[in-house]
């Protein structure tokens, strides 16, 4: 047999009973949900920054980083709403390599999915309890969303997942904003079809149950650049790209037209320092087009304590073990500059 069952994993209800949220944290999370939704509906003119490490690989430096974000949030609270990235599942282009805290709570250890589920939940719980931040995560595995559905503020559907039917259907039953990235090949119609599917009602199978979804009016676009057939990266954050997407949205019967621009990945060609220039160019485009200004709700930025990236096992505190990130000093300056430019 080519697939061997290691063990049966606990049901989400078991994990939640063992690691419950207090009534105070539930209320706090619900208040943030409403504040974030108002940005996507246009009721709030605050600018979203979904910012944090490429992958949340270790609890203490991630919480250290998020605590710093909490202090920074207070400085820009009139204009900017921060959602920390706590990305605990890491998609891999070839399937090989570190797959995130969900797979390996210890990046140098063996895969342990049960311990990973608990570690991920505890990290999100500590972030909420200690900083007041509910966070963003990528929905890499739709069936695992139920372990975190009472904690997350925002979900991203990755470029490799956006065409998958289960990701689209589960997104239609989620009560928080879900961002649909353009696929790695750059076909915008795939992303728009995914948003349409997520905003509609569906009946489907989820975790062995027949379910019905109400549709998610906060499903929206994320532009992250693309790769051509020769493996070369190309951006899609320029004025013309943003204006074209605004026109595309205008032709569709979609609720709450919205866009988050990913400043890294193929938009930067993974040149992480370019995120600073890219962020400011997007703000410049917003100032020159009311259509773009209405559409762009925020940015996604990869940032950590130390600049760049390291190999697993180097053990440099607060430095990414996946894609390179902006360090704290540059990140803080960028967030303050964004608030000043808005």
JONORCOR-V707695 format. One record per pair of residues at least 6 apart in sequence whose ideal C-beta (glycine too) atoms are under 6 Angstrom apart, sorted by sequence separation. I is the first residue (numbers start at 1). J is the second residue. If there is no record, write none. Layout:
BEGIN
I J
I J
END
This chain:
BEGIN
38 44
56 62
127 133
128 134
139 145
161 167
182 188
227 233
268 274
286 292
310 316
39 46
104 111
171 178
183 190
268 275
285 292
286 293
103 111
127 135
225 233
226 234
249 257
39 48
73 82
90 99
98 107
182 191
203 212
310 319
312 321
90 100
105 115
157 167
225 235
286 296
89 100
105 116
180 191
202 213
225 236
264 275
309 320
88 100
201 213
263 275
306 318
69 82
88 101
89 102
103 116
201 214
223 236
305 318
306 319
88 102
102 116
105 119
180 194
201 215
223 237
304 318
69 84
101 116
137 152
180 195
200 215
263 278
309 324
139 155
199 215
263 279
304 320
308 324
66 84
101 119
102 120
135 153
136 154
138 156
139 157
162 180
198 216
101 120
134 153
162 181
138 158
178 198
199 219
279 299
307 327
162 183
198 219
261 282
304 325
306 327
159 181
303 325
154 177
155 178
156 179
157 180
158 181
302 325
303 326
305 328
142 166
159 183
195 219
237 261
142 167
159 184
121 147
168 194
172 198
275 301
124 151
163 190
171 198
142 170
303 331
168 197
56 86
117 147
168 198
172 202
191 221
237 267
49 80
56 87
52 84
55 87
56 88
88 120
162 194
235 267
47 80
48 81
49 82
50 83
52 85
169 202
233 266
46 81
50 85
55 90
169 204
233 269
259 295
263 299
259 296
86 124
178 216
217 255
220 258
221 259
222 260
223 261
224 262
257 295
260 298
261 299
262 300
263 301
264 302
217 256
227 266
258 297
173 213
186 226
222 262
225 265
226 266
260 300
172 213
177 218
178 219
179 220
181 222
182 223
185 226
224 265
225 266
237 278
174 216
225 267
172 215
179 222
181 224
184 227
224 267
242 285
172 216
55 100
56 101
171 216
237 282
246 291
239 285
246 292
171 219
84 133
86 135
88 137
89 138
91 140
243 292
246 295
57 107
87 137
242 292
84 135
85 136
86 137
87 138
89 140
275 326
272 324
83 136
272 325
272 326
199 255
276 334
283 341
66 127
70 131
63 126
59 123
67 131
143 207
66 131
66 133
91 158
91 160
83 153
83 154
179 260
50 136
19 121
32 134
25 128
9 114
29 134
36 153
32 153
21 150
15 147
12 146
12 147
40 177
33 176
40 218
37 218
107 312
108 313
107 321
41 256
40 256
40 258
90 322
65 305
54 302
48 297
49 298
48 298
49 299
50 300
51 301
47 298
53 304
51 303
61 317
61 318
39 297
80 339
72 332
79 339
72 335
76 339
79 342
57 321
54 320
53 320
55 322
54 322
54 323
54 325
53 325
47 342
END
